[in-house]
Amino acid sequence: MSKQNKAKEQSEPHTEYGILSNIKFVFGRIKRYRPMLFPILLICVVAGSAMNYLWSFFGKFVIDIIEIQTLTPEKDISPLIILLVWVGIIQLVLCSLNTFGNNRFWYLTIDTRCRVITERIRKTLKMNYQTLETPKILDMQQKAMESCNNSNGGLEGMIHNIRNLLTSLLTIIVAVAGVAVLDWRLIIVLTVLSVLQFLFFKAVVKKDKKEVWDVLAPSWRKINYMERTTQDFDYAKDIRLFGMKNWLSGKQHDILREKESKIIYSRNLWLSNNAVNGIISIVSNGLIYGVLIYSVLNSDMSIGNFTLFMGLATAFSSNLSSFLIQIGDIKKCSLQVDDLRTFLDYDDEEKGDSLPLPHTDQYTFEFKNVSFKYAGAEDYALKNLNLTLEAGKRLAVVGLNGAGKTTFIKLLLRLYDVTEGEILLNGVNVKCYNRTEYYTLFAPVFQNVEIFAFPMSENISMKNPDETDVTLSESCARKAGLSEKLDSLSDGINTELLKVLHDDGIDLSGGEKQKLALARALYKNAPVIVLDEPTAALDPLAEYNLYKSFDEIISDKTAVYISHRLSSTRFCDSIAMFKSGEMVEYGTHEELLKKGGDYAEMFEIQAQYYKDEEVSA
């Protein structure tokens, strides 16, 4: 693969939807999750806009009444009192509406964002394993997460900016009518100044997004990893016993320094933007005062009208600047919504109709000239594999670490799709079947067993509480060798695991976790059992005994045993010996011993160890 094609393959997917499309997307999510946000938005816009110019009109009327009273011999303050009462009532109503609207708007906006976060998480859970672990998708996922988690940007920031934009727009419409009466040329000059301010702001936004936040996406991923690693209890023993504190702190410091340099660059960009805003604000206010003073001196403008036009002109100038800047803010948020939508719309599913899985108890898998290469890798992890896994048979896949055993399992389970060749299920390419339905054929047990902060019964069933057969969960746990552990627990199979959600939760030892994984496989009761080195925490003799008892439990099911130790090979129907990504030997235990090749040598070395263990026992 050429460097150009390789870079293209690894480049991060990104789609620019445009502001209008993203506004439609945001409104669509509001309509789906919180439609009540629309009338609340209207209340906030009307009340917020009215409060911007209420006191400009109030000031004019107060001054006019005072001027009239100074010209009359009898002072009557009742008109002023009536005006104050009406203004107080209007102010109270507007403040009440504004407070109510702000509180509800804040809550409904956050709730909408949280529901979109759930949507993003659901998308992650649905993505293919092979797709999800590639660096470009990890970066895309990280940017989508930032878009959802940032209350000042992304989706929530866009909702807030739409509200501010509409409030400024309504204020401008009211103010422009008054300013036009004063001098329409002032509107043009203030508009030009605001446009210049906006264009500079827009350039800063674009530069900040491209040169800072896009570049920081991998750094956020690294920072999150370091946060998880340094705070995860599973790593705590190694960190302390191997004295890794300074080493990890140094790595985290380097990553944070990389982030710090970009943040400083970003702050400098916005410092220049604030300087430009200050200069334009001084010029705008100087022009407004100049026109008004000229009108007072040469057009007999009253002090009341001076106050009114001053308020309207200032409201027009500030809200026009805010309006244009909010367009820039919406553009900035829109770019982040692009990140979110790019992830949500990313399609990693197969096209075309999926065949239904065959309804049979006999499933035969055939690897035909299968090769596989990991994304970005130069060498094949698996090369030209031809192998048949017959229904109801036992297959042992053995070899040293890095021989290609786990890659073989990932291809069989369809966590990955082959690079070359094909895998057939009962004569049909597995790509023709729905991937989720295909997963139901397998009950896998992996070396790394992940425990969830749920009761043990649900950790075995891997289902919701309502769908969990507690009795079956306990039966499977005992068959897998957890009887002694269950009998020692006061809550038995209903005991909570881990202390993440429950203070009284317990943890399991390495061997107990792997037995729990075996119980999961028994509970699922799938036609094909796959054990990918699940007994690494056990000694060789215990591994052999567990494999043998488990083999008896699964009866006539198809089973694949993966190991670099040869505990399972004697009771398997066939053995595949892997080396450097290739199957170098295939046959029964006796056939391969007679051949005297790599398998025989490996078995001879390990057999002596089993004999020693048996003597010790």
N, C-alpha and C positions, 0 to 999 in steps of 0.2 A: 504494500500500500504506500502510495506517495505521501510525502509530508503534507501536501496541500489537501489531499483527500482525508488523511488522518485528522488534520486540524478541523476540517469541515465536519467530520463524524463526531468529534469531541466538542464542537462549538455548542453553546447553550441555545436551545430553541427560544425564540422571542417573537411575539406578534404585537404590532401596534394597531390597536382598535380605533383610536381616535376619541376625542373628548365627548362628542355627542353619543357615540356608541357606548362609552363607559357610563355616561349619565343615565342612559336607558337601562344599562345593566344594573346600576345602583338602585334606580327606581323599581326595577323588576324585583330585586331582592327585598326591598322595603314592602312592596305589594305582596310578596310571597310570605314574608315572615312577620312584618309589623305594619299593616296598612293604616293603623291609627296614627302613624307618624305624619301622614299627609295633612290632615286638618290641624295637627299641632304645629306643623311647619308654617301653615298659613297664619296661625295666630302669632307665632314668633315674628314673622316678617312684617305684618301690619303693625303690631305693637312696637316692635323695635324701630321701625321707620318713623312712626308718629312721634316717638320720644326724641328723635333727632332734631326735629324742628318745632316742637310744641312751645318751647321757651322763647324761640325767636318771635313768634306771634304774640305770646303773652307779654314779652318785654315791650313790644311796640304799643299794645293797647294800654298798658300801665302808664307808659310815658305820655301817650296821647291824653289820657284822662287827667294826669297830673298837670300837663300844659294847659288844658282847658280850665282846670280849677284855679290855676294861677291868674287867669284872665277874668274871673268872675269875683264879685265882691263877697258873695256868700259861698263858703266852702262846704260842698256836699260830698262826703266820701262814700256814700252808699253805692254809687256805680263801681267804685274800686273794690268795695267789699263783695259785691255781687260777682264781679269778675274773678276775685280771688277764690270765692266759693266754687264757681264753675271750673276754674282751672284745677283746683284741688280735687274735685270729683273726677275730672278727666284724667288727671295724673294718677289718682288712686286706681281707677279702672285699668289704665294702661300698665301701671306697675304690677297690678295683680295678674293681668293677662300675661305680661312678660315673664313674671316669676313662675307662674304656673306652666307656661309654655316651655321655658328653659329647663325646668325640672323634668317634665315629661319628655322633652326632646332629648335630653341627656340620657335618660334611662332607656328610651326606645332605640336610640342610636347605638348604644353599647350592646343592647340585646340583639339588634340586627347583626352587628359585627360578630358577636359570639356565635350566632347561628351560622354565619358564613365560615367561621373557624371550624365548626363542626362539619360543614360541607367540605372544607379543604382536607380535614383529617379523613373523612370518608373516602375522598378521592385517593389519598395516599394508601389507604387500606385496600383499595380495589386495584391498584397498579400492579403490573407484573413484577415479580421479584427481580428478574433480569434487568428490567428497565430502571427500577427504583434504586439500584446500587451503583449506577453509573455516575461519575462525577458531575457531568453536565446536568443530569436530572436532580442530583442532590443540591446543586447551586440554584436551579430553578425552583425547587421546593423551598429552599431557604429564603429566596426573595419573595415567594408567595406568602411565607410565614410572616416576614417583616411587614408585608402589605396589610395583613390582618391584625397583627399585634400592635401596630403603631396607631395610637389614638389621635395623633396630630396629622397623620398622613394616610395614604392608602384609602380603603373603603370608608372608614369613619371620618377621616379628614375631608374626604370629598363631600360627604353629607353635610358636615359643618360649613364647608366653603360654599356649597350651593345655597344654604340658608343665608349666609352673610352676603353672598352675591345678590340674591333677590331683595334682601333688606336695603342694600346700597342702591340697587336699581330703582326701587320705589321711592327712596329718598331723593334721588337725582331727578326723577320725573316731576316731583313736587317742586324741588328747588329751582330747576331750570326755568320754569315758568316765571318765577319771581325775578331771577337774575336777568332774564331776557328783557324784562321791562326796564331794568336799570341800564344795561348796556349789553347788547348781543355780542359785541366784539370781545367783551370780557369772557364770555363763554368759550369762544374760539381759542383765546390765548390760554385759558386754564386747561382746556382740553388738550392742546398741544403739549403743554408742560406735563400733564398727567400721562400722555402717551409716551413721551420720552422716558419718564420714570418707569413706566411699565416695560418698555423695550429693554431697558437695562436690567430690570428685575428678571425678565424672561431669559435673558442671556445667562444670568447668574444661576437660575434654576436648572437650565440645560447643562451648564458646565458642572454644577454641583452633582447632579444625578449621574452624569457620564463618568466624571473623573474621581468621584468620591464613593457614592453609594453602590454603584454597579461594581466597582473595583473591590469594595469591601465585602461582597457577598461570600466569597470563600473564607474571608477572615471571620465573619459571623459564625460560619459553620465550624471553624477551628475553635473559636472561643466557646461555643456551646459544647463542643466535644470535651474541651479541657474542664469546663464547669462540671459536666457530668462525671468525668473520670475522677476528679479530685474530691467529689462529694459522694461518690457511689461507694457504699459499704463493701461491695464485692472486691474493690481494689484496695481497700484500706490496709489489709494485712501486708500485701506486697509493698505498698508505698512505705510502710513503716519498717519492715524487716530488711528491705533492700536500700533503705536510706534515700528514697527518691524525692524527698521534699524539695531540696534545693534544685534538683534537676527539673522537676515538673514546674516549680515556680519560675525557673529561668525560661522554660519554653513558653509558659503563659505570658511572661513579661515581654518576650520577643513578639508574640502575636499582638499583645496590647499596644506595643510601641508602633507596630505597623498600622494599627487602627488609629492611634493617637496622631500620627503624622497626617493622615487623611482628614481627621476631624479638625485639626488646626488649619489645614488648607481650606476646609469648608467654612470655618469661622471667619477667615480672612476675606473670603468671597463675600460673605454677608456683611462684613464690616464695610467693605466698599459700597455695597448696596445701600446701607444705612446712611453713609456720607452723601451719596447722590440724593437720597430722599430728603435729607436735611436741607441741602442747597435749594432744591426745587420747592420745598415748603416755604422757605424764606422769600423766594421770588414771588410765589403765588400770593402769600399774605401781603407782601408789599404792593402788588398790583391791586388787590381788593381794597386795601386802605386808600391807595392813591385815587382810585375811581370814586370811592365814596366821599372822600374829603373834597374832591373836585365838585361833586354833585351838591354837597352842602354849601359850598362857597359860591357856586355859579348857577344852581338850579333851584335854590330855595328848598332843598330837601329837609323835611322835618327830622328832629332827633329820633322820633319814633320810627320813621321809615328807615333812617340810618341804621338803627338797631335791627330792624327786620331784614333789610337787605344784607347787612353784615352777617347775620346768622345764616341766611339762605345761601349767600355766596360762599361762606366758609363750609357749609354743609355740602354744597355742590362740589367744591374743590376737593375736600377730604374724601367724600364718598365716591367721587369719580376716580380718584387715585386708588381708593380701596377697591373699587369695582374692578379696575384693570389689574391690580395686584392679585385680587381674588381669582381672576381669570388665570393668572399665572400659577396661583396656588392650586387651582383645579387642574391645570395642566400637569403640575408636579404630582398631584395625587393620582391623576389619570395615568401617568407613567407607571405608578406603583400598582394601580388597578390592572394595567396591562400585564404586570408580572403575575398577579393573582389569576387573571383569566387565562393567561398562557398556560399556567399549570392546570387549572380546572378543565381547560379544553384540550389538553394534551392527550392524544389518542394513541394508546399503545396496545389496543385490542386488535385481534385479527378481523379482517373484513370477510364478508360473505356469510352464507348460512352455515351453521354448525350442525353436524350430524349428531343425533342422539346416541348416547352410549349403548352398546349392545346389551340386551338383558340376558345375561348368561352367567354361569358360575365358572366358566373356563375363559381366562384371559391370558393370551400368549403375546409376549412382546418380542419384537425382532429389531435389532440394530443392524442396518444395512449401510456399510461404508460410511459410518458416522465419524465426522471430525468436528472438533469444536475449538474455537479460539476466543479468549476473553477480549472484551472491547479494549482497544489500544495496545494489546499484546502483539509481539512479533511472532512468538512461537505458539504452536498448537498445544493445548492442554490435554487433548485426546485426539488420536490419529487413527483413521481408517479402521474403526471398530466394527467387527461383524460378530454378533452374539445373539442367541435366542434364549429367552427366559420362558420356559414352558409352564403352563398352568399346573398348580399343585406341586411344583418342584422346589427344591432348595438350591439356591446358588450362593456360593461363597466367593466374594471378590476380595482378593488379598494383594498385598504389596506394601512396600515401604511408604513412608510419608512422601507426598508429592508425586506419587505414581499415577494419579488420575482417578482414584477410586471415588472420591467425593464428587468430582465433575461428572462421572458416570451416573451417580445417583441423582444429581441435579437435572441431568438430561432425562433420565427415566421418569422422574417426578414432574417433569416439564416446568421446573423453576427456570430453566434455560431452554431455548430452542437451538437445535443443531446448526452449526455453521455450514456443514456439508453433509450429504447423505440424508437418510430419513430413519425414523423410528416408527414401526408399524404395530398397531394394536389389532390383533385378529385380522391381519392383512390390510388394514387401513391406516394411512398416515395419521399420527396422533394430532397433527395440526388441524385435522378436519373436525375434531371434537371441541366442544366448549371447554375452555381451560378449567373453569370452576367445577364443572361436572367431572372432568378428568381427575381432579384432585381427590374426589370421593373414593377412587379405587384404592387409595394407599393409606396405610397407617404407619407413618414414619416415626422412628425414634433416633434422634440426633445425639451427637456427643455432648454438645452444649445444650443443657436443659434449662429453659427459661421458666421461672416460677412466677405466677401472677398473684397479686395481693387479693385473692379470693379464697373461699373455703376449699379444703382439699378435694371435696367431691366435685366442685366446679373445675378445679385444676385437672381433674381426670377426665371429666365429660367434655370440657372445653365448650360448654354451652351455657345459656342463661339458666338461672335457678329454676324457672318454671319448666324448662326442658330437660333438666338433669334428673336421671334416675339414681337416687342416692344409694339404694340397695345395690344396684349394679356397679356403681362406683366403688363401693366397699369391697364387693366380690372381686373386682379386677385388681384392686390394690393388694388384697391378700394373695391372690394368685401370683402377683408380681414380686412378692416377698416382703410386703410392708406390714405383715400381721403384728410383729413385735412392736413396731412403731405405733400402730393404731391402738393397740392394747394399753400403751403407756399414756395415751392422750385422754383427758377427761371428756372432751367433746368428740373424740373419735374421728370419723370421716368428715364431720362438720367443723373441724378445727380450722381457724383462719390461718393462712400462711402469710409470712412477712409482717412487719410492723408498720408498713406504709399507711394503711387505712385503719388498722386496728392495733391498739396498744398491746393486746394480748396475743397477737399473731406470733407464730413460731417459724423458724427457718429449718431447712433440712440439710443433712450432710450431702456430700457429693454422691455417695452411693445411693442414698435415699432418693435424691432427685432423679437419678437414672432409673431406679425402680418405679418411680412415679411416672416417668416417661413410658416405660413398658406398660404400665396400667392404662395410660392413655391409648396406646395402640390396641390393647385388648378391648377397651370400651368402644372404640370406633368400629371395630369388627369389620374392617375393610377386607376385600379379597386378597390384597397384596400387603405383606408386612415388609418393611424396610428398616433394618437396623444399621445405622451408620456410626460404627464405633461407639455405641452407647455405654459400654462398660469399662471405659478407660480408667475410671476411678477405682475399679476392683482389681484384686490381684489375679494372675492368670488362672489359678485353679478355681477361684470363685467365679470368674468370668465363664469358664468352661461349664461349670455346674449350672449357672444361670441360663446360659445359652441352651443347654440340653433340656432343662425343665421348661423353658419358654417354648422350645421347639415342640415339645410334647403337647403343650397347651394349645398352640395354634392349629393343631390337627392337620387338616388337608389343605390349608391355605398356601398360597405361593409366598415364598420368603426369600429375601436377599440379605445376606449377612456381609457387612463390610468391616474389615479389620486389618491391621498390620500384624496382629497376633493371630495364630492359627487355631483358636479354640473351637471354632464352629465347623471346620472343614471336614471332620470325620463323619458327621451325620448329614452332610449336604450331598445332593445328587451330582453336582458338578462344581468345579472350582475354576475361577478365572484369575490368572496371575497377571497383575499389571506392573509395568516398569517403564518409567519415563514417558508416560502418556500412551503407551501401547499395551495391548494384551499379548503377552509373549508366550503364555502357556494356557491350555484349556483341557480339562478332562476330569476324571474322578480322582479321589485321593490316592488310590492304589496306582492308577495309570501315571500320575505325575511323579510319584515316588520312584517307580520303575524307570521313568525317563531320566532321572538323575540331574535335572536342571535347576533353575533358580528356586522353584518351589521346594524341591527335595532338600536343597541346602538350607533354606529358611526353616523348614519343618524340623530338620535334624538339630539345628541350633536350639530351637524353642522346645523341642520334645524333651531334651535333657533337663530343661528348667521345670517342665511339668512333672517329670519324674522326681526331681528334688523336692518339689512342693508336696507331692503325694507322700513321700517318705516322711517329711516334716509333719504332715497332717496325721 
